[in-house]
Amino acid sequence: MNEKVIQIDQLVKRYGENVAVDHFHLEVYDGEILGLLGPNGSGKTTTINCLLSLLQYDKGDIRIFGKEMRPEAYDIKNQIGVVMQNVAVVDTLNVYENVDFFCGLYVGDKKLRKQYVEEALEFTGLTDYKKYKPKKLSGGLLRRLNIACGIAHKPKLIIFDEPTVAVDPQSRNAILEGIKKMNRDGATVIYTSHYMEEVEELCSRIVIMDHGKNVANGTATELKATLMNRETIRIGLPEKTESVLQGLSEINHVYKVKIDGDDVVIKCDGGDHNLVHVLSYLTDQNVPFGRVSTELPTLNDVFLEITGKELRD
């Protein structure tokens, strides 16, 4: 196992009677892209603000790079990059000046800073836009500027808080590929998003928060393996007799059979070749069938199973 970049133990943050973070535990290892997921109000943003020493917390211990994180721990903060959901750039500065300004908070040497700024602009595809003011940029370019400002000083740890909100597919792809490259170049990444397909594509490990607690932890494959439903088969079945439905329900690993309009939906709790077994049964019984589809569980299924389907504020 790689070295721990972040160690959070028994973190508690209260707002009056409300417990926003409830004895939260987290470990992030060198070289990971960790997905931090949770419904609205689950405590993700509060945890990140505590991690960065932007908030005082009531209890717990936070260590980054093996050192205690404190508001005045600038040696640690210099190695952290933050790209928050809300774009934070200076409207009166152009693209180059914005990246130079934020990089200058960490890098005093002008020659080195110029090199870093140019590299950040090239990395985010903004070289041709360096003289543009933020108000002249599209939403995707503005997001990429936000990223350039957060990573120009070449941090070892980068926190991305929903960086692809409201951007087009091309910009989303460019952002995700950029994060992968930063990780390959040595950065450890914490990534929050409500886009489950992004998290599944990007993250080597996933932590799900709810009600301020760490409620699930593992790879996407490991988390999906916790679900009872491991495969859903949908078949257009004109003849839905009781005997056919009963026969389907008796197939090994089938735990639920239900009618949904013109289709029969068959849920399986594991096993291999479930679709083959179902179709073989129908063929052997001379039962005609139409279209057939099969779906494996997704990370979104895991998320809803763990956190529930109720709407959150």
DAVEN-V820287 format. One record per pair of residues at least 24 apart in sequence whose C-alpha atoms are under 10 Angstrom apart, sorted by the first residue. I is the first residue (numbers start at 1). GAP is how many residues later the second one is. If there is no record, write none. Layout:
# DAVEN-V820287
i=I gap=GAP
i=I gap=GAP
This chain:
# DAVEN-V820287
i=1 gap=28
i=1 gap=29
i=2 gap=26
i=2 gap=27
i=2 gap=28
i=2 gap=29
i=2 gap=30
i=3 gap=24
i=3 gap=25
i=3 gap=26
i=3 gap=27
i=3 gap=28
i=3 gap=62
i=3 gap=63
i=4 gap=24
i=4 gap=25
i=4 gap=26
i=4 gap=27
i=4 gap=28
i=4 gap=59
i=4 gap=60
i=4 gap=61
i=4 gap=62
i=5 gap=24
i=5 gap=25
i=5 gap=26
i=5 gap=27
i=5 gap=58
i=5 gap=59
i=5 gap=60
i=5 gap=61
i=5 gap=62
i=5 gap=151
i=5 gap=152
i=5 gap=183
i=6 gap=24
i=6 gap=45
i=6 gap=56
i=6 gap=57
i=6 gap=58
i=6 gap=59
i=6 gap=60
i=6 gap=61
i=6 gap=62
i=6 gap=63
i=6 gap=151
i=6 gap=182
i=7 gap=44
i=7 gap=54
i=7 gap=55
i=7 gap=56
i=7 gap=57
i=7 gap=58
i=7 gap=59
i=7 gap=60
i=7 gap=61
i=8 gap=39
i=8 gap=42
i=8 gap=43
i=8 gap=52
i=8 gap=53
i=8 gap=54
i=8 gap=55
i=8 gap=56
i=9 gap=50
i=9 gap=51
i=9 gap=52
i=9 gap=53
i=9 gap=54
i=10 gap=49
i=10 gap=50
i=10 gap=51
i=10 gap=52
i=10 gap=203
i=11 gap=36
i=11 gap=39
i=11 gap=40
i=11 gap=46
i=11 gap=47
i=11 gap=48
i=11 gap=49
i=11 gap=50
i=11 gap=51
i=11 gap=201
i=11 gap=202
i=12 gap=35
i=12 gap=38
i=12 gap=44
i=12 gap=45
i=12 gap=46
i=12 gap=47
i=12 gap=48
i=12 gap=49
i=12 gap=200
i=12 gap=201
i=13 gap=30
i=13 gap=33
i=13 gap=34
i=13 gap=37
i=13 gap=42
i=13 gap=43
i=13 gap=44
i=13 gap=45
i=13 gap=46
i=13 gap=47
i=13 gap=199
i=14 gap=32
i=14 gap=42
i=14 gap=43
i=14 gap=44
i=14 gap=45
i=15 gap=42
i=15 gap=43
i=19 gap=24
i=19 gap=192
i=19 gap=193
i=20 gap=24
i=20 gap=25
i=20 gap=26
i=20 gap=27
i=20 gap=190
i=20 gap=191
i=20 gap=192
i=20 gap=193
i=21 gap=24
i=21 gap=25
i=21 gap=26
i=21 gap=29
i=21 gap=36
i=21 gap=37
i=21 gap=38
i=21 gap=188
i=21 gap=189
i=21 gap=190
i=21 gap=191
i=21 gap=192
i=21 gap=193
i=22 gap=37
i=22 gap=38
i=22 gap=188
i=22 gap=189
i=22 gap=190
i=22 gap=191
i=22 gap=192
i=23 gap=36
i=23 gap=37
i=23 gap=189
i=23 gap=190
i=23 gap=191
i=24 gap=36
i=24 gap=185
i=24 gap=187
i=24 gap=188
i=24 gap=189
i=24 gap=190
i=24 gap=191
i=25 gap=35
i=25 gap=36
i=25 gap=37
i=25 gap=187
i=25 gap=188
i=25 gap=189
i=25 gap=190
i=26 gap=36
i=26 gap=181
i=26 gap=187
i=26 gap=188
i=26 gap=191
i=27 gap=36
i=27 gap=37
i=27 gap=180
i=28 gap=36
i=28 gap=160
i=28 gap=161
i=28 gap=162
i=28 gap=177
i=29 gap=36
i=29 gap=159
i=29 gap=160
i=30 gap=35
i=30 gap=126
i=30 gap=127
i=30 gap=153
i=30 gap=156
i=30 gap=157
i=30 gap=158
i=30 gap=159
i=31 gap=125
i=31 gap=126
i=31 gap=151
i=31 gap=152
i=31 gap=153
i=31 gap=154
i=31 gap=155
i=31 gap=156
i=31 gap=157
i=31 gap=158
i=31 gap=173
i=32 gap=125
i=32 gap=151
i=32 gap=152
i=32 gap=154
i=32 gap=155
i=32 gap=156
i=32 gap=157
i=32 gap=158
i=32 gap=171
i=32 gap=172
i=32 gap=173
i=33 gap=124
i=33 gap=125
i=33 gap=126
i=33 gap=146
i=33 gap=147
i=33 gap=150
i=33 gap=154
i=33 gap=155
i=33 gap=156
i=33 gap=157
i=33 gap=158
i=33 gap=166
i=33 gap=169
i=33 gap=170
i=33 gap=171
i=33 gap=172
i=33 gap=173
i=34 gap=125
i=34 gap=154
i=34 gap=155
i=34 gap=156
i=34 gap=157
i=34 gap=158
i=34 gap=165
i=34 gap=168
i=34 gap=169
i=34 gap=170
i=34 gap=171
i=34 gap=172
i=34 gap=173
i=34 gap=184
i=34 gap=185
i=35 gap=125
i=35 gap=154
i=35 gap=155
i=35 gap=156
i=35 gap=157
i=35 gap=158
i=35 gap=161
i=35 gap=163
i=35 gap=164
i=35 gap=165
i=35 gap=167
i=35 gap=168
i=35 gap=169
i=35 gap=170
i=35 gap=171
i=35 gap=172
i=35 gap=173
i=35 gap=182
i=35 gap=183
i=35 gap=184
i=35 gap=185
i=36 gap=124
i=36 gap=125
i=36 gap=154
i=36 gap=155
i=36 gap=156
i=36 gap=157
i=36 gap=158
i=36 gap=163
i=36 gap=167
i=36 gap=169
i=36 gap=170
i=36 gap=171
i=36 gap=172
i=36 gap=173
i=36 gap=178
i=36 gap=181
i=37 gap=154
i=37 gap=155
i=37 gap=156
i=37 gap=157
i=37 gap=158
i=37 gap=159
i=37 gap=162
i=37 gap=169
i=37 gap=170
i=37 gap=171
i=37 gap=172
i=37 gap=173
i=37 gap=177
i=37 gap=179
i=37 gap=266
i=38 gap=154
i=38 gap=155
i=38 gap=156
i=38 gap=169
i=38 gap=170
i=38 gap=171
i=38 gap=172
i=38 gap=173
i=38 gap=174
i=38 gap=175
i=38 gap=176
i=38 gap=177
i=38 gap=265
i=38 gap=268
i=38 gap=269
i=39 gap=154
i=39 gap=155
i=39 gap=169
i=39 gap=170
i=39 gap=171
i=39 gap=172
i=39 gap=264
i=39 gap=265
i=39 gap=268
i=39 gap=269
i=39 gap=270
i=39 gap=271
i=39 gap=272
i=39 gap=273
i=39 gap=274
i=40 gap=154
i=40 gap=170
i=40 gap=171
i=40 gap=271
i=40 gap=272
i=40 gap=273
i=41 gap=168
i=41 gap=169
i=41 gap=170
i=41 gap=171
i=41 gap=271
i=41 gap=272
i=42 gap=166
i=42 gap=167
i=42 gap=168
i=42 gap=169
i=42 gap=170
i=42 gap=171
i=42 gap=172
i=42 gap=265
i=42 gap=270
i=43 gap=166
i=43 gap=167
i=43 gap=168
i=43 gap=169
i=43 gap=170
i=43 gap=171
i=44 gap=117
i=44 gap=148
i=44 gap=164
i=44 gap=165
i=44 gap=166
i=44 gap=167
i=44 gap=168
i=44 gap=169
i=45 gap=39
i=45 gap=116
i=45 gap=147
i=46 gap=166
i=47 gap=165
i=48 gap=34
i=48 gap=111
i=48 gap=113
i=48 gap=142
i=52 gap=24
i=52 gap=25
i=52 gap=28
i=52 gap=30
i=52 gap=107
i=53 gap=24
i=64 gap=93
i=65 gap=91
i=65 gap=92
i=74 gap=32
i=75 gap=31
i=76 gap=79
i=76 gap=80
i=76 gap=81
i=77 gap=29
i=77 gap=78
i=77 gap=80
i=78 gap=27
i=78 gap=28
i=78 gap=29
i=78 gap=75
i=78 gap=76
i=78 gap=77
i=78 gap=78
i=78 gap=79
i=79 gap=27
i=79 gap=72
i=79 gap=74
i=79 gap=75
i=79 gap=76
i=79 gap=77
i=79 gap=78
i=79 gap=79
i=79 gap=108
i=80 gap=26
i=80 gap=70
i=80 gap=71
i=80 gap=73
i=80 gap=74
i=80 gap=75
i=80 gap=76
i=80 gap=77
i=80 gap=78
i=80 gap=79
i=80 gap=107
i=80 gap=108
i=80 gap=109
i=81 gap=66
i=81 gap=67
i=81 gap=68
i=81 gap=69
i=81 gap=70
i=81 gap=71
i=81 gap=72
i=81 gap=73
i=81 gap=74
i=81 gap=75
i=81 gap=76
i=81 gap=77
i=81 gap=78
i=81 gap=79
i=81 gap=106
i=81 gap=108
i=82 gap=64
i=82 gap=65
i=82 gap=67
i=82 gap=68
i=82 gap=69
i=82 gap=73
i=82 gap=75
i=82 gap=76
i=82 gap=77
i=82 gap=78
i=82 gap=79
i=82 gap=107
i=82 gap=108
i=83 gap=60
i=83 gap=61
i=83 gap=63
i=83 gap=64
i=83 gap=65
i=83 gap=66
i=83 gap=67
i=83 gap=68
i=83 gap=75
i=83 gap=76
i=83 gap=77
i=83 gap=78
i=83 gap=79
i=83 gap=80
i=83 gap=108
i=84 gap=59
i=84 gap=62
i=84 gap=63
i=84 gap=66
i=84 gap=75
i=84 gap=76
i=84 gap=77
i=84 gap=78
i=84 gap=79
i=84 gap=108
i=85 gap=58
i=85 gap=61
i=85 gap=75
i=85 gap=76
i=85 gap=77
i=85 gap=78
i=85 gap=79
i=85 gap=80
i=85 gap=107
i=85 gap=108
i=86 gap=57
i=86 gap=60
i=86 gap=75
i=86 gap=76
i=86 gap=77
i=86 gap=79
i=87 gap=52
i=87 gap=55
i=87 gap=56
i=87 gap=57
i=87 gap=58
i=87 gap=59
i=87 gap=60
i=87 gap=76
i=88 gap=54
i=88 gap=55
i=88 gap=57
i=88 gap=58
i=88 gap=59
i=88 gap=61
i=88 gap=62
i=89 gap=45
i=89 gap=53
i=89 gap=54
i=89 gap=56
i=89 gap=57
i=89 gap=60
i=90 gap=43
i=90 gap=44
i=91 gap=42
i=91 gap=43
i=91 gap=44
i=91 gap=45
i=92 gap=41
i=92 gap=42
i=92 gap=43
i=93 gap=38
i=93 gap=39
i=93 gap=40
i=93 gap=41
i=94 gap=35
i=94 gap=36
i=94 gap=37
i=94 gap=38
i=94 gap=39
i=94 gap=40
i=94 gap=41
i=94 gap=42
i=95 gap=26
i=95 gap=31
i=95 gap=32
i=95 gap=33
i=95 gap=34
i=95 gap=35
i=95 gap=36
i=95 gap=37
i=95 gap=38
i=95 gap=39
i=95 gap=42
i=95 gap=46
i=95 gap=47
i=95 gap=50
i=95 gap=51
i=95 gap=53
i=95 gap=54
i=96 gap=24
i=96 gap=25
i=96 gap=30
i=96 gap=31
i=96 gap=33
i=96 gap=34
i=96 gap=35
i=96 gap=36
i=96 gap=37
i=96 gap=49
i=96 gap=52
i=96 gap=53
i=97 gap=33
i=97 gap=34
i=97 gap=35
i=97 gap=36
i=97 gap=52
i=98 gap=32
i=98 gap=35
i=98 gap=36
i=98 gap=47
i=98 gap=48
i=98 gap=50
i=98 gap=51
i=99 gap=31
i=99 gap=46
i=99 gap=47
i=99 gap=48
i=99 gap=49
i=99 gap=50
i=99 gap=51
i=99 gap=52
i=99 gap=53
i=99 gap=54
i=100 gap=48
i=100 gap=49
i=100 gap=52
i=100 gap=53
i=101 gap=48
i=102 gap=46
i=102 gap=47
i=102 gap=48
i=102 gap=49
i=102 gap=50
i=102 gap=51
i=103 gap=45
i=103 gap=46
i=103 gap=47
i=103 gap=48
i=103 gap=49
i=103 gap=50
i=103 gap=51
i=104 gap=48
i=104 gap=49
i=105 gap=48
i=106 gap=46
i=106 gap=47
i=106 gap=48
i=106 gap=49
i=107 gap=45
i=107 gap=46
i=107 gap=47
i=112 gap=41
i=113 gap=39
i=113 gap=40
i=114 gap=38
i=115 gap=37
i=116 gap=35
i=116 gap=36
i=116 gap=37
i=116 gap=38
i=117 gap=31
i=117 gap=32
i=117 gap=34
i=117 gap=35
i=117 gap=36
i=118 gap=30
i=118 gap=34
i=119 gap=29
i=119 gap=33
i=119 gap=34
i=119 gap=35
i=120 gap=24
i=120 gap=25
i=120 gap=27
i=120 gap=28
i=120 gap=29
i=120 gap=30
i=120 gap=31
i=120 gap=32
i=120 gap=33
i=120 gap=34
i=121 gap=24
i=121 gap=26
i=121 gap=27
i=121 gap=28
i=121 gap=31
i=122 gap=26
i=123 gap=24
i=123 gap=25
i=123 gap=28
i=123 gap=29
i=123 gap=51
i=123 gap=55
i=123 gap=58
i=123 gap=59
i=124 gap=24
i=124 gap=50
i=124 gap=51
i=124 gap=54
i=125 gap=49
i=125 gap=53
i=138 gap=29
i=139 gap=25
i=139 gap=26
i=139 gap=27
i=139 gap=28
i=139 gap=29
i=139 gap=32
i=140 gap=24
i=140 gap=25
i=140 gap=26
i=140 gap=27
i=140 gap=28
i=140 gap=29
i=140 gap=30
i=140 gap=31
i=140 gap=32
i=140 gap=34
i=140 gap=35
i=141 gap=26
i=141 gap=30
i=142 gap=25
i=143 gap=24
i=143 gap=28
i=143 gap=29
i=143 gap=32
i=144 gap=27
i=144 gap=28
i=144 gap=30
i=144 gap=31
i=144 gap=34
i=147 gap=28
i=147 gap=31
i=147 gap=32
i=151 gap=31
i=154 gap=28
i=154 gap=32
i=154 gap=33
i=155 gap=27
i=155 gap=31
i=155 gap=32
i=155 gap=33
i=156 gap=26
i=156 gap=27
i=156 gap=29
i=156 gap=30
i=156 gap=31
i=156 gap=32
i=156 gap=33
i=157 gap=26
i=157 gap=29
i=157 gap=30
i=157 gap=31
i=157 gap=32
i=157 gap=33
i=158 gap=24
i=158 gap=25
i=158 gap=29
i=158 gap=30
i=158 gap=31
i=158 gap=32
i=158 gap=33
i=159 gap=29
i=159 gap=30
i=159 gap=31
i=159 gap=32
i=159 gap=33
i=160 gap=29
i=160 gap=30
i=160 gap=31
i=160 gap=32
i=160 gap=33
i=161 gap=29
i=161 gap=30
i=161 gap=31
i=161 gap=32
i=161 gap=33
i=162 gap=29
i=162 gap=30
i=162 gap=31
i=162 gap=32
i=162 gap=33
i=163 gap=28
i=163 gap=29
i=163 gap=30
i=164 gap=29
i=164 gap=30
i=164 gap=31
i=164 gap=34
i=165 gap=28
i=165 gap=29
i=165 gap=30
i=172 gap=26
i=173 gap=25
i=176 gap=25
i=176 gap=26
i=177 gap=25
i=194 gap=106
i=195 gap=104
i=195 gap=105
i=196 gap=102
i=196 gap=103
i=196 gap=104
i=196 gap=105
i=196 gap=107
i=197 gap=101
i=197 gap=102
i=197 gap=103
i=199 gap=100
i=200 gap=98
i=200 gap=99
i=200 gap=100
i=206 gap=93
i=208 gap=94
i=208 gap=95
i=208 gap=98
i=208 gap=99
i=209 gap=94
i=209 gap=97
i=209 gap=98
i=210 gap=96
i=210 gap=97
i=210 gap=98
i=211 gap=96
i=215 gap=91
i=215 gap=92
i=216 gap=86
i=216 gap=87
i=216 gap=90
i=216 gap=91
i=220 gap=78
i=220 gap=79
i=220 gap=82
i=221 gap=76
i=221 gap=77
i=221 gap=78
i=223 gap=75
i=223 gap=76
i=223 gap=78
i=223 gap=79
i=223 gap=80
i=224 gap=72
i=224 gap=73
i=224 gap=74
i=224 gap=75
i=224 gap=76
i=224 gap=77
i=224 gap=78
i=224 gap=79
i=225 gap=44
i=225 gap=45
i=225 gap=72
i=225 gap=77
i=226 gap=76
i=226 gap=79
i=226 gap=80
i=227 gap=42
i=227 gap=43
i=227 gap=70
i=227 gap=71
i=227 gap=74
i=227 gap=75
i=227 gap=78
i=227 gap=79
i=228 gap=27
i=228 gap=39
i=228 gap=40
i=228 gap=41
i=228 gap=42
i=228 gap=69
i=229 gap=24
i=229 gap=25
i=229 gap=26
i=229 gap=27
i=229 gap=37
i=229 gap=38
i=229 gap=39
i=229 gap=40
i=229 gap=41
i=229 gap=67
i=229 gap=68
i=229 gap=72
i=230 gap=37
i=230 gap=38
i=230 gap=39
i=230 gap=40
i=230 gap=41
i=230 gap=65
i=230 gap=66
i=230 gap=67
i=230 gap=68
i=231 gap=35
i=231 gap=36
i=231 gap=37
i=231 gap=38
i=231 gap=39
i=231 gap=40
i=231 gap=41
i=231 gap=43
i=231 gap=44
i=231 gap=63
i=231 gap=64
i=231 gap=65
i=231 gap=66
i=232 gap=24
i=232 gap=25
i=232 gap=33
i=232 gap=34
i=232 gap=35
i=232 gap=36
i=232 gap=37
i=232 gap=42
i=232 gap=43
i=232 gap=61
i=232 gap=62
i=232 gap=63
i=232 gap=64
i=232 gap=65
i=233 gap=24
i=233 gap=30
i=233 gap=31
i=233 gap=32
i=233 gap=33
i=233 gap=34
i=233 gap=35
i=233 gap=41
i=233 gap=42
i=233 gap=45
i=233 gap=59
i=233 gap=60
i=233 gap=61
i=233 gap=62
i=233 gap=63
i=234 gap=24
i=234 gap=25
i=234 gap=26
i=234 gap=29
i=234 gap=30
i=234 gap=31
i=234 gap=32
i=234 gap=33
i=234 gap=41
i=234 gap=56
i=234 gap=57
i=234 gap=58
i=234 gap=59
i=234 gap=60
i=234 gap=61
i=235 gap=24
i=235 gap=25
i=235 gap=27
i=235 gap=28
i=235 gap=29
i=235 gap=30
i=235 gap=31
i=235 gap=40
i=235 gap=43
i=235 gap=44
i=235 gap=54
i=235 gap=55
i=235 gap=56
i=235 gap=57
i=235 gap=58
i=235 gap=59
i=236 gap=24
i=236 gap=25
i=236 gap=26
i=236 gap=27
i=236 gap=28
i=236 gap=29
i=236 gap=52
i=236 gap=53
i=236 gap=54
i=236 gap=55
i=236 gap=56
i=236 gap=57
i=237 gap=24
i=237 gap=25
i=237 gap=26
i=237 gap=27
i=237 gap=28
i=237 gap=45
i=237 gap=50
i=237 gap=51
i=237 gap=52
i=237 gap=53
i=237 gap=54
i=237 gap=55
i=238 gap=24
i=238 gap=25
i=238 gap=26
i=238 gap=49
i=238 gap=50
i=238 gap=51
i=238 gap=52
i=239 gap=24
i=239 gap=25
i=239 gap=48
i=239 gap=49
i=239 gap=50
i=240 gap=24
i=240 gap=47
i=244 gap=37
i=244 gap=38
i=244 gap=41
i=244 gap=43
i=247 gap=31
i=247 gap=34
i=247 gap=35
i=247 gap=38
i=248 gap=29
i=248 gap=30
i=248 gap=31
i=248 gap=33
i=248 gap=34
i=249 gap=29
i=251 gap=26
i=251 gap=27
i=251 gap=30
i=252 gap=25
i=252 gap=26
i=254 gap=24
i=262 gap=28
i=263 gap=26
i=263 gap=27
i=263 gap=28
i=263 gap=29
i=264 gap=28
i=265 gap=28
i=265 gap=29
i=266 gap=28
i=267 gap=27
i=267 gap=28
i=268 gap=28
